[in-house]
């Protein structure tokens, strides 16, 4: 991973450009790290805009991946049997996650080969907003939503204020894919979807926050980090964002 003053200058030149998609890979959801079958990736043609040039090779590489449920944010796993990792998605050599996404969470994961850029994305001092669509058990009351907005006290201290509101998921995210495995529902208990925007990052923070107000999280999908968005990436697909 590149670092140092040169990389910091390059990192400053990287802007949010989610529309500039240049390459997408698709891997079957049935692929597992312990399969003997080769991983087959569908490669789209390389699309270059007038702004691209040979000099772009010197820019930091930034990748957006739609991480599926049950995948670890690492490339190796020594468990027996091994769990699913990022190694199955045909990602470019030299990139590493800029931040984390729990194995039981889904959605946008950014990866880069540049240390300064990774620091800029993950450092809480930059307060980069992270947007989640969260399915919760129960029917949210106004006081529960208000508590999440103000901040709740967890075992590691109070959370910062957050942007939270209830959404109609079919309208907010019509491309939402079925989860594999499916979410388990209780027929006698309603569920709802929230949009939660955080500007801090703690271990399993969203899940702990919703549980603290009596709304256990059933499903969590990250859809944006700053101006970088998941858009129409299917689970297991990735695209290159740097330009």
C-alpha positions in Angstrom: 0.0 0.0 0.0 1.4 3.3 -1.0 2.0 6.0 1.6 4.0 9.2 2.2 3.8 12.7 1.0 3.4 11.8 -2.7 0.4 9.6 -1.8 -1.2 12.3 0.4 -1.1 14.7 -2.5 -2.6 12.2 -4.8 -5.3 11.4 -2.2 -6.2 15.0 -2.1 -6.8 14.9 -5.9 -9.3 12.1 -5.7 -12.8 13.5 -5.7 -16.2 11.7 -5.3 -16.9 10.4 -8.9 -19.3 7.5 -8.5 -20.7 8.0 -12.0 -17.3 7.2 -13.6 -17.6 3.4 -13.7 -14.9 1.6 -15.7 -14.9 -2.0 -14.8 -17.4 -4.4 -13.2 -16.9 -8.1 -12.1 -19.6 -10.5 -11.2 -19.0 -13.6 -9.1 -21.7 -16.3 -8.4 -23.1 -16.1 -4.9 -22.6 -19.9 -4.7 -18.8 -19.6 -5.0 -16.9 -20.5 -1.8 -13.2 -20.1 -1.0 -12.9 -23.9 -0.6 -14.4 -24.6 -4.0 -12.0 -26.3 -6.4 -13.8 -24.6 -9.3 -12.0 -21.5 -10.8 -13.7 -18.2 -10.1 -15.1 -16.8 -13.3 -15.5 -13.0 -13.6 -17.5 -11.2 -16.2 -15.4 -8.2 -17.4 -17.1 -5.2 -19.0 -15.2 -3.2 -21.6 -12.8 -0.6 -20.3 -14.6 2.8 -20.7 -12.4 5.8 -20.8 -13.7 9.4 -20.7 -11.8 12.3 -22.2 -10.6 13.1 -18.6 -8.7 9.7 -18.5 -5.1 9.5 -19.6 -2.0 7.4 -19.1 -1.2 9.6 -16.1 -4.2 8.1 -14.3 -2.0 5.0 -13.6 -0.2 7.1 -11.0 -3.5 8.0 -9.1 -4.6 6.0 -6.1 -6.8 3.0 -7.0 -10.3 3.1 -5.3 -12.7 0.2 -5.6 -16.4 0.0 -4.6 -17.6 -3.5 -3.8 -21.1 -4.6 -2.8 -20.0 -7.0 0.0 -22.5 -9.8 0.4 -23.8 -11.1 3.7 -21.5 -13.5 5.4 -18.3 -12.3 3.8 -15.3 -11.2 6.0 -13.6 -7.9 5.3 -10.2 -9.7 4.8 -8.6 -11.8 2.1 -7.6 -14.8 4.2 -9.3 -16.9 6.9 -7.7 -19.7 8.9 -10.9 -21.0 10.3 -11.8 -24.7 9.6 -13.9 -24.8 7.5 -12.8 -21.4 6.0 -15.3 -18.6 5.9 -16.0 -16.5 2.8 -13.5 -13.7 2.3 -12.8 -10.9 -0.2 -10.4 -13.3 -2.1 -13.3 -14.7 -4.1 -14.3 -11.5 -6.0 -11.3 -11.1 -8.4 -10.3 -7.7 -6.9 -7.1 -6.0 -8.2 -3.9 -6.9 -6.5 -2.7 -4.5 -3.8 -6.0 -3.1 -2.6 -7.2 -3.4 1.0 -10.4 -2.3 2.8 -10.7 1.3 3.8 -12.7 0.6 6.9 -14.8 -2.4 7.9 -18.2 -3.8 7.3 -19.3 -6.6 9.7 -19.6 -10.1 8.2 -23.4 -10.1 8.8 -23.8 -6.7 7.1 -24.1 -6.0 3.4 -23.4 -3.2 0.9 -20.7 -0.7 0.1 -17.1 -1.4 1.0 -14.3 0.8 -0.3 -10.9 -0.6 -1.0 -7.7 1.2 -2.0 -4.0 0.7 -2.6 -3.2 4.1 -1.0 -2.6 4.5 2.7 -3.3 8.2 2.8 -6.6 7.8 1.0 -7.6 5.0 3.3 -6.8 7.2 6.3 -8.8 10.1 4.8 -11.8 7.7 4.4 -11.6 6.1 7.8 -10.3 8.8 10.2 -13.3 9.9 12.3 -11.9 13.5 12.5 -13.0 13.9 8.8 -16.5 13.0 9.8 -17.2 11.3 6.5 -20.9 10.4 6.5 -21.9 6.7 6.2 -25.4 6.0 5.1 -27.2 2.7 6.0 -30.6 1.2 5.3 -31.6 -0.7 8.4 -34.4 -3.2 8.8 -35.6 -3.3 12.4 -37.9 -5.5 14.3 -40.9 -3.5 15.6 -42.8 -0.4 14.6 -40.6 2.7 15.4 -42.2 5.3 17.6 -41.4 9.0 17.4 -39.6 8.9 20.7 -37.4 6.0 19.5 -36.4 7.8 16.3 -35.8 11.0 18.3 -33.5 9.1 20.7 -31.4 7.8 17.8 -31.2 11.3 16.4 -30.0 12.8 19.6 -27.6 10.0 20.4 -27.9 7.0 22.7 -25.5 5.9 25.5 -23.7 2.6 24.8 -21.2 0.7 26.9 -18.4 2.7 25.3 -20.1 6.1 25.8 -22.7 8.3 24.1 -23.0 8.3 20.4 -23.0 11.5 18.3 -26.2 12.8 16.9 -27.3 11.0 13.8 -29.6 11.6 10.9 -32.4 9.0 11.2 -35.8 8.6 9.6 -38.2 5.9 8.6 -38.3 5.0 4.9 -40.4 2.9 2.5 -37.7 0.6 1.2 -39.5 -0.3 -2.0 -39.3 3.4 -3.0 -35.9 4.3 -1.4 -34.1 1.2 -2.7 -36.1 -0.6 -5.4 -33.0 -2.6 -6.5 -32.7 -4.2 -3.1 -31.7 -7.9 -3.5 -33.0 -10.8 -1.5 -30.7 -11.7 1.3 -29.0 -15.1 1.3 -29.9 -16.6 3.8 -33.2 -14.8 4.2 -34.0 -12.7 7.3 -36.0 -14.6 9.8 -39.3 -12.9 10.8 -41.7 -13.3 13.6 -45.2 -13.3 12.2 -46.6 -11.5 15.2 -44.0 -8.7 15.2 -44.0 -6.0 12.6 -40.8 -4.7 11.0 -39.7 -1.4 9.4 -36.8 0.2 7.5 -34.8 3.2 8.7 -32.2 5.3 7.0 -29.4 6.0 9.4 -26.5 8.4 8.6 -23.5 8.3 11.0 -20.4 10.4 11.2 -18.5 8.2 13.5 -17.6 4.5 13.4 -17.7 2.1 16.3 -17.8 -1.7 16.4 -21.4 -2.8 15.4 -22.6 0.7 16.2 -25.9 0.8 14.2 -27.0 -2.6 15.6 -26.2 -1.5 19.2 -27.9 1.8 18.7 -31.2 0.3 17.5 -31.1 -2.4 20.2 -30.7 0.4 22.8 -34.0 1.9 21.8 -35.8 -1.4 21.5 -35.6 -1.9 17.8 -33.3 -4.9 17.1 -31.6 -4.8 13.7 -32.7 -7.6 11.3 -30.8 -6.5 8.2 -28.2 -3.8 7.6 -27.1 -2.5 4.2 -24.6 0.3 3.7 -25.4 2.4 0.6 -23.0 5.3 0.8 -19.7 6.6 2.2 -19.5 10.3 1.7 -20.4 11.0 -1.9 -19.4 7.4 -3.0 -22.6 5.4 -3.4 -23.5 1.7 -4.0 -25.9 2.6 -6.8 -26.8 -0.5 -8.9 -24.0 -2.8 -7.9 -25.3 -6.3 -7.3 -23.8 -8.4 -4.4 -20.3 -9.5 -5.3 -19.9 -6.9 -8.0 -17.3 -4.2 -7.9 -16.3 -1.2 -9.9 -13.3 1.0 -10.1 -13.9 4.6 -8.9 -10.6 6.3 -9.4 -10.3 8.5 -12.4 
